[in-house]
Amino acid sequence: MSRTSFDLITIDTPRTDFLGEFYASVLGLQESEREDGDRWIVFSDASGVRRLGFQRGAHKSGCVHLDFSCEVEDFDVERSRILSLGATETREPRVESYGRIANFADPDGNLFDLCAYNK
């Protein structure tokens, strides 16, 4: 029996180039595929694994939520870097039982978190 597996997160947005570049900068990804100008763009990691796709289409803020992680000791630097790229915080960063978390919205209003998990 076959099993469904994870391939790619796709975000629909009217600004595929802009939002794609934003997330590529946040995650250190490179553009690996492009179709029809800016209709479909895929970004991959350094080993060539496809990670994020951006498809030109209807957009409703808040319908995507991604969780990213970093090392506890890198949390403050990563948080600042993400803010400098154009994200906005949706609430104050905080400490939870599992580690630290910051909640953001990307430039199109999609929500995402930065988590630093205790080991």
C-alpha positions in Angstrom: 0.0 0.0 0.0 1.3 3.4 -0.9 1.6 6.2 1.7 1.2 9.9 1.3 4.4 11.8 1.8 5.4 15.3 2.2 6.8 16.9 -1.0 6.5 20.7 -0.9 4.6 23.5 0.9 3.0 25.7 -1.7 1.9 29.2 -0.9 -0.6 31.0 -3.2 0.2 34.7 -3.6 -0.2 37.4 -6.2 3.5 38.3 -5.5 5.4 35.0 -6.1 8.8 36.7 -6.8 8.6 39.0 -3.8 7.3 36.4 -1.3 9.6 33.7 -2.7 12.6 35.9 -2.2 11.5 36.7 1.3 11.3 33.1 2.4 14.5 32.1 0.4 16.3 34.7 2.5 14.8 33.6 5.8 15.7 29.9 5.1 18.8 30.2 2.9 17.1 28.5 -0.1 17.9 28.9 -3.8 15.4 29.1 -6.7 15.4 25.7 -8.4 12.4 25.8 -10.7 10.4 28.5 -12.5 7.5 28.2 -15.0 5.6 30.9 -17.0 7.6 33.9 -15.7 6.4 34.2 -12.1 3.4 31.8 -12.1 5.2 29.0 -10.3 8.5 29.2 -8.5 10.2 26.5 -6.3 13.0 27.0 -3.8 15.3 24.2 -2.7 17.9 23.8 0.0 21.7 23.5 -0.7 21.4 19.7 -1.4 18.7 20.3 -4.0 15.7 19.2 -1.9 12.5 21.1 -2.9 11.2 22.9 0.2 8.8 25.8 -0.8 6.7 26.6 -3.8 5.0 29.8 -4.7 2.1 29.8 -7.1 0.4 32.9 -8.5 -3.1 32.8 -7.3 -5.8 34.0 -4.9 -4.5 35.0 -1.5 -6.2 35.2 1.9 -3.9 36.4 4.7 -3.6 34.0 7.6 -4.4 30.8 5.7 -0.8 29.5 5.9 1.1 28.8 9.1 4.7 27.6 9.0 7.0 26.7 11.9 10.7 27.2 11.5 13.3 26.3 14.1 16.8 27.4 15.1 19.2 26.6 17.9 18.4 28.2 21.3 21.7 30.2 21.2 20.8 31.6 17.7 17.2 32.7 18.6 17.8 36.4 19.1 20.0 36.8 16.0 17.5 34.9 13.8 14.6 36.8 15.2 16.3 40.1 14.4 17.3 38.9 10.9 13.7 37.8 10.1 12.4 41.2 11.3 15.0 43.0 9.1 13.7 41.1 6.1 10.3 42.6 6.5 8.4 40.3 8.8 6.3 41.8 11.7 5.8 40.2 15.1 2.2 39.4 16.0 2.9 39.2 19.7 5.9 39.4 22.1 8.5 36.6 21.9 8.2 34.3 24.9 9.6 31.3 26.7 7.5 28.1 26.8 8.2 24.8 28.4 9.7 23.5 25.1 11.9 26.6 24.5 11.6 30.0 23.0 9.1 31.2 20.3 8.4 34.3 18.3 5.2 34.7 16.2 5.4 36.6 12.9 3.5 37.6 9.8 5.3 37.7 6.5 5.0 40.7 4.2 1.7 39.3 2.7 0.2 38.6 6.2 0.8 34.8 6.4 1.6 33.6 9.9 4.8 31.8 10.9 6.7 31.0 14.0 10.4 30.8 14.9 11.0 28.1 17.6 14.1 27.3 19.5 13.6 24.0 21.2 15.4 23.0 24.4 17.4 19.9 24.0 
